[in-house]
Amino acid sequence: MKLYDLPASPNARRVRIFVAEKGLDIPLVPVNMMENENKTDEYMAKNSLGRMPLLELDDGSCIAESMAICRYLEELHPEPPLLGRDALDKAMVEMWQRRMEFELLMPIIAVFRNTAEMFKDRVQQIPEMAEVEAENVKAKIEWLEKELEGKQYIANDEYTAADITAQCSFVMAKAALGIRIPEEMSNLNQWWERVTSRPTARA
Ligand SMILES: N[C@@H](CCC(=O)N[C@@H](CS)C(=O)NCC(=O)O)C(=O)O
């Protein structure tokens, strides 16, 4: 088994954290996007969208999509559960994971793709879209601050994939866009302290 990785990518990071939380040791294969290593025939045969992360199994099967990779690993290694324990809990983790992905991570990536120099020649950048999505990110951070009232973690009372996706979203927001959790948002700041003090946070 090997994991094709893009070190700075929030999607790749969430899978690396998931792997580390499971205590697994899966060899990483760094893919250099700037050298178009993800567009070679060899890589495109593994993932026709040319994206990372990608998990390649020993039998040659290739799993793309971060959450599909996480689901596969959870099935093989149920402990500690990061995708929920019983039917309701699994649904809640799925709900919150999707919310973190669609409402936070994707708008943050949209701001980055529409403004970053490294994407200038790779995508059609629309500055107005970056502005709209930046406002969206701000509103979603305020929303999450309220949602975290009285909660230790995002989906339930333990650390799950929903926290991992949110955590990686904030890492990217801070590193790539300079967007930080506002000081006065005590729920989010306490949650941030809780998740980033885990030994796996720098995976
Ligand atoms: N939905 C996919 C998204 C994967 C994705 O977009 N990966 C980006 C890095 S964050 C990538 O590989 N981009 C390569 C490119 O744009 O050429 C997932 O959840 O894994």
The ligand as an ORCA input file, in Angstrom:
! r2SCAN-3c Opt
* xyz 0 1
  N     -12.148     15.715     -3.719
  C     -10.759     15.368     -3.708
  C      -9.961     16.606     -3.986
  C      -8.496     16.310     -4.271
  C      -7.793     17.559     -4.752
  O      -8.390     18.490     -5.326
  N      -6.473     17.584     -4.557
  C      -5.710     18.718     -5.002
  C      -4.804     19.192     -3.892
  S      -5.737     19.817     -2.508
  C      -4.861     18.310     -6.183
  O      -4.356     17.204     -6.212
  N      -4.698     19.198     -7.168
  C      -3.906     18.919     -8.316
  C      -4.170     19.891     -9.441
  O      -4.983     20.793     -9.234
  O      -3.518     19.744    -10.479
  C     -10.386     14.745     -2.353
  O     -11.200     14.865     -1.418
  O      -9.342     14.115     -2.214
*
